[in-house]
């Protein structure tokens, strides 16, 4: 026997043994993931059966992986068929191992591929592509040589070459996306390793996927593949669609019927099976009935596996050099890996480029936190059982029916299953639904009329909270009893004779998934209401619509720097973080601190690149000085008249950006009739979908858009339609927001100054984003007006001013400001 060069972790050994036992000791083929220490840390069942069933499943493998299978006899010498498959896999860098049924004995037929040293990218190759007279210049009609773009690409190349991380702020117009894409492509192709490009907005993703990548595929000498990866729930599950077809649900006449029928018809025709391919937006509850879900997926046991849309997309991404994803998906992947769970979201990657990196803290906070409300709990019960039109439906009813009509199952077992479902589970489940409503209704009372309540140490000592805490203990006990009954049902299924068990494998997997989900609900409740957790903030929040209000309990980590360092910077060889807004007051201190980059300073490089636009020529920056400060009572009264004057100075063509919906709505209601009298149309955030709103705004040159937080960034309006950006207040976070408040307290406990170290820099980054809406091209010209004079009167105002590019500045009374605006334009 050969020396063991690769090893299993103990957990992997147990999982292998369990899967083989489940397959009654027959052959099982696994895909194994190997780390740099040659340890197999994760396995996934590829197929059960013999070698001939394997090739169909091999397209999901990549260099560095291993295929493992057992020889039930315990004789590990490879057969001729083994050698045949091993040779094919070996040529692709995939290892091949044979084990005994215990997973203890191991025969390495082919070693997995362990990468040699990376091949560096030469800076010359970047010049040849991005430089004057280079490939891009020859293919792009309006090509502009941008020194900053080349500097950025070269610095990224050095970071890839030296396995370093890079923080790079590049002003608007640098051509960031081409700079990182070209470098990532050169490196990925040369080294046969994958790079992930992660963005915050769909706009940027679409630009990369549908404009930049196709252009580079025409221009670059290296052939490469770029794939847009979407989350699993974006894909249709053919198995669910099939059960929807046979489900008598469709005989019912109700409001969802036509949409479910439309989904069914689309499902039979669609070629990519992704939600984006639908010509209508389905109701979330209807889409959930047909979309793919990780824990309910039967994978290789599904008879649709070969044609499955999700797995087809996954196989596509496994052959890509560049993966384009959004931050949410990437963090879903990172969060799964951090919990040691199956690597189900993205194929293996080595480097990450985060664009719009100023949003990372918010996205990561969501993924490392918890949330629960009554609907998240009840959803699991109603999937198991519900009644509709007087008929009983759901997984338990379907299961009982399937078992009762299976001729391989004895009447005794049929009777046991029927008793468990009809006499125990369904009545218990009805009670659990009632108890879930009751528990969360009691939690709701803790809000006491507020939209958010933080669970501070003082709050959790109140009698009202203690009462809810006791109810939570009882609720978890009841839920655990119900889970135990589900487990009894599961054991009954697992004890069935093998013929019957094989036919019930999908149901066994599904039941297991429901058990895990309900255990997850119990764990989340325990974590949110009963556990004392240091380093997290917990709060209750009003959710839903005005017709259906309910309470959601949440938790979020106060500091994600350690998680980011542990799960990203120490795992991936090179991480590039870029955005037009990463520095405050001219340095990276704030972002490095928040994102944990100071923990890996030893391998971090930094670069600040100014925008190539001529802001001195293109922008007039004004602060009216005769307005009250926003903290003064008359600010909100006076702002209406002042905004009218400022908007009329540019004859509309303006964005008015607020920090609260309340002031936005009040102002809009008052200004709309006045402006419309002067022939200026007004649009307001929320009155139509964002892209339609922007389309209409761009078309109607003199119109005005009133908007709040989400329009401070990611909006690109070039040309005359946007000549005036009015920032009504400096965009400070609401200080009593639970996360903001708790993060500030933490800074204070550590002896810092929360206002200067957290609130000000956070507001500066948002302010820079708001300012950046104005100039989107070399031809744009216009004014940015800040109607919050604290930028001049407060000490911290200097940090805001210092963070802007140099432009024409004017501070004076409103009349002078409006006159100067008229002259400037
Ligand atoms: S493999 Fe999974 S996602 Fe695909 S059709 Fe089957 S159950 Fe659905």
Boltz pocket constraint, residues with backbone or C-beta under 6 A from the ligand:
constraints:
  - pocket:
      binder: B
      contacts: [[A, 236], [A, 237], [A, 238], [A, 239], [A, 240], [A, 292], [A, 293], [A, 296], [A, 297], [A, 298], [A, 299], [A, 300], [A, 302], [A, 303], [A, 304], [A, 305], [A, 308], [A, 309], [A, 310], [A, 311]]
      max_distance: 6.0
